[in-house]
């Protein structure tokens, strides 16, 4: 499914492999990033480099993170297949086939491809920088769903498509328990889409409900992977993760629960069918009214012809209101 490809998820792996030299790739550096790209992608690479330091500062400041010394490597390839092949050649593991970008926080490495266009590419880079930043801050302390939620909020926000998936799942009782998501994301497209929607909205709920200072305090407790995530949540907010999750789910059902029921796909098709029938009947009425008006005009014209031919009195609708003496114009 097309929307799944736009989820911008990153595979966050623990690796220690060295960055291999790739002589066929062009290279350039900014203050904190080392870019390399396939021949012909100079324009894409230069555009990313122009903005990367500003985005770096914004993302790290929001998280209260500090980047370590050294540069984060960014490899830019022509398409998804080339990106995945290079990532597999340099690091162990199998990246997901539908990834738009990959981040390896411990190796401080990012892989991108230009297949989705320049605008999506810029968003994907911000997404992956967020993964690296959270990795710099928390190590392995944050579960994947939390990392994805943070990265999506920092790069693209909460889209209407995800809002639709989330509210429909909440209404139908199809949300994933966060503790299950901590063990891994669903493999299927639709269920994975719901998981990502939950992740980004729950992170936003923590930030909005308890404030950013508390959120940064949570991240501080995760620093270096020193604390279990659920324990860090309870120590920060004074409530268990399960209790906060239950409150969050209740807000979804109360505030938005009617939306997928009223505007679900089945209802939309029914409404579309009714609109089609209503439109057809309206057009039929308009056509009948036009035909009737034409008949009346034709009757008047026929009466006029008859009256002229036989010297009869004019039809009432043809009387001259000025009795043959039109007004003068001053």
Secondary structure, DSSP 4 states (H G I P E B T S, - for coil): -HHHHTT----B----------TTSEEEE-SSEEEEE-TT-HHHHHHHHHHHHHHHHHHHHHHT--PPSS-EEEEEESSHHHHHHHHHHHSSS---TT-SEEEEGGGTEEEEESTT-HHHHHHHHHHHHHHHHHHHHHTT-S-HHHHHHHHHHHHT---HHHHHHHHHHHHTT-PPPHHHHTT---SSHHHHHHHHHHHHHHHHHHHHHH-HHHHHHHHHHTGGG-S-HHHHHHHHHSS-HHHHHHHHHHHHHHHHHHHHHHHSHHHHHHHHHHHHHHHHHHHHHHHHHHHHHHHHHHHHHHHHHHHHHHTPPPPGGG--TTTT-PPP--
